[in-house]
Amino acid sequence: MSDSRKVALVTGSATGVGRACAVRFAKLGYAVVVNYSRSEADARETLALVEAAGAPALLHKANVADASEVNDLIAATAATFDRLDVLVNNAGTTHFVPHTDLDALTDQVWQDIFGVNVMGAFYCVRAALPLLKARKGNVVNVTSVAGLTGQGSSIPYCASKAALNCMTQSLARAFGPDVRVNAVAPGPILTRWLDGREAHVAKFLEQAPLGRAATPDDIADAVLYLATGTALTTGQVLVVDGGRTM
């Protein structure tokens, strides 16, 4: 691979925002690591889209909540491309639980959500940091307005995204100027996560000046800006919700 070609790793890139980001990086000339944990068929579709854009690609299965699998993911990235310029921590999960139903918030629910949304992002940054520092690279965490407002699919989900927002700032302080770390906080996104929850989305949009939910490409716009369109932005959480939370 050309020594000048940059490399992006997008976790959870089988579908939705992750896929949109992977394809956009490919169109910019980046080599792309496509990661998935369960949806292999979808991930292979993303891989095909990346390769169709003319980009070298690596497909790697890893559950980001498992530190050893993350270490293998980063090792495979290094073995294949020998570098990493952008890490997008997009993998995420939730449980849909009414906020008033505290009894439903079992230890397992908390562990499932924090394992992916917080520890997963941390494991990825920790493992990738030597590669990122060597390239003066950057990290973009995909969080949520739920972490700013306390409104979302469940209390643990909101708390996990608040933790990731805060961790974004901590990492930016700790590893600048070598590595920039930022986050994108979307509102509702039109993916299969929201299938059957159209009434909830409509209620949210009543107070959004732009009046529509995001598409995966809307969020990819923000991710690509933070990763490639700015050199002096770090420790920031960029809200992309049509103005709902301003």
N, C-alpha and C positions, 0 to 999 in steps of 0.2 A: 504494500500500500504506500502511496505517496507520503513522504515525510511531512508534507504541508496539509494533508487532510486531517480535519478535526474529527473527534469522536464524541458521540452523545450516548448515554445510557438512560433509558426511560423505563422505570419500573411500572409494572401493571399496564403494559402497552398493548395488550391483546385487543382492547376495545376502547371506545369512548375518547376521553381526553388524552390518554396515553397513546392511543393509535394516532390521533391527530398530530400530537407532538412529534412522534417518531417519523411520520411522513413529511412533516414540515422541515425537520432537521435534514432528512435525506435530500429534499429539494434544494436545500442550501449547500449541499455538497458534503455534509457530514457522513461519516460511517456511523451506523446505528446499532446499538445492542437492544434487542427486543426481549423484554422479560415478561414472563407470565407465571402464575402458580397453578392454575387449573385448566384454563380455556385454551387447550393446545390448538384446536382447529381455528379459533379466532386469531390466535397468535400467529399461526402460519399465514393467515390472510394478511395480517399486518406486515409480516416479513416479505410477502410477495409485493405489497404496495411499496415498501421501502426499496426493494431491489428493482422494481419497475421504474423508480425515480433515478436509477443509476448509481445507487449507493451500496458499498460493501455493507454486509449485515451479519450479525450473529444472533441466533435465537437461543435463549437459555432459560430453562425452567428453574425457578427458585421462589420459595416462600420467604418474603423479606422478614417475617417474624422469627425466622430461624437463623441465628447468627452464622452457623456453619454453612448454610446454603448461601447466605449473602457473601461470605468469604470466597466460596467457590465461584460465584457469579463474577466478582471483581477479578479473581485470578484468571478466569476464562477471558474476560475483557482484556486483561494485560497480555495474556498469551496470544490472543488473536490480533490485537491492534497495537499493543505496546504503549498505550497512552489512553488518557481520558480527559476531555476538556469540559464536559457538561454532565452533571448528574441531575436528573429530574426525579424527585421522589414523589411519584404519582400514585403508587399502589395504596389503596385504602379499603376499608370495610366498615360496616355498621350493623347494628340491629335496630329495627324500627320498634321502639317501645314508647308508649305515652309517658310524658314527663311526670305524670302523677302516679304512675305505677312503680313505685320504688321496690316493691317486692319482686318484680320481674327482673330487676337489675342484679342478677347473680354474679358471683365472682367470675364465672366463666364468660359472661357477657363483657364485663370490664376487661378481662384478660384478652379476649378475642380482639376487641377494638383497639386497646392500647398496644397490643403486640404488633399489629400491623401499622397503625397510624403514627405511633410515637417511636416505639423501639425499632420498628422496621426502618424508619427514616434514619434513626441514629446509627443502626448497624451499617447501613449503606454508606453514610458519610464517614464513619470510622474506618471502614475497609477501603474506601476510595480515596481518602485524603492524601496519601503519598502520591498517587497518580495525579490528582488535581493540583497539588502544590507544585509538582514538577512542570505543569503546563500553565500555571497561573489561571486555573480554571474556575468554574463556579457551580453552585448548587441552586436549584429552584425547587422549593417544596410546594406541593399542591395541598393547601389547607382548605378552609371553608369560612364563610361568614358566620357559620355556627359557632366558631371559636371566638368571635367578637361579640355576638349578641346573646348567646345561650339558647338560641332557638334552632332546633334541628331534629334529626331523626330519633335521637335519644340523648339523655344527659351524658352518658359516657362518650358518645360521639362528639358532642360539643366540647367536653372537657379535653378530649384527645386533640382536637384541632386547636384549642387554646394553648395546649402544651406545645404543639408543633410551631405555632406562631412565636411563642417565647423562645423555643429552642433555636429558631431561625436567627433571632437577635443575638443569643448567646454565642452561637457558632460564628456569626459575622464578626463579633467583637474578638473572639479568640483567634481567628485564623486570617484576618486581614493583616497586611495587604495582599497576601499570597492567594487567598481564595475568597471570592465574594459569595454571600449566601443570602438569598431572598425568597419570598413566598408569594404565591398567588392565592387569593381567597375568593373562590367563586360563590355565587348564589346558586339557585337551582340550574341544573344543566340537563338538557334534553337527551338523556341516555336511558337505558333500560332500568337503571336504579329507580327512576320515577314512574315507571309503568304502574298504572292504577292509582296514582297519587296526584292526578290532574287537579283535583279540587284544592289540595294543599298549595300547589304551585300557583294557581289562579289567585288564591288569597294573598300569597306573598307578593305577587305582581301588582296588586291593587295600589301599593305604595311605592312602586318603582317607576320613576319618571320615564324611563325608556320603554317600559311596558311589555317586556318580553323576557323569557328565560334565555340563558346562554346556550349556544351550541358548543360542541367540543372544539370547533375551530376558534370560537371567541376566546376560549381559555388558552388555546395554543398561541394565539396572538400575544397574550400577556407573558406566557412562558418564554416565547422566543424573544420578546423584547428584553426581558430581564437577563436572558442568557447571552444574547448576541447584540442587542441594540443599545446598550449602555455600559460604560466602563466605571462610573463613579457612583453606582447605586448598590448599597449593601445594607442588610439588616432591615429591609422594608417588606411590608405585607401589602401587596397591591390588590385592592378589592375590585372584583369584576362582577357586579350584581345589578347592573342597570340603574344604579343610584339608590337602591332600596335602603341601604344602611347609612346614607350620608346625613 
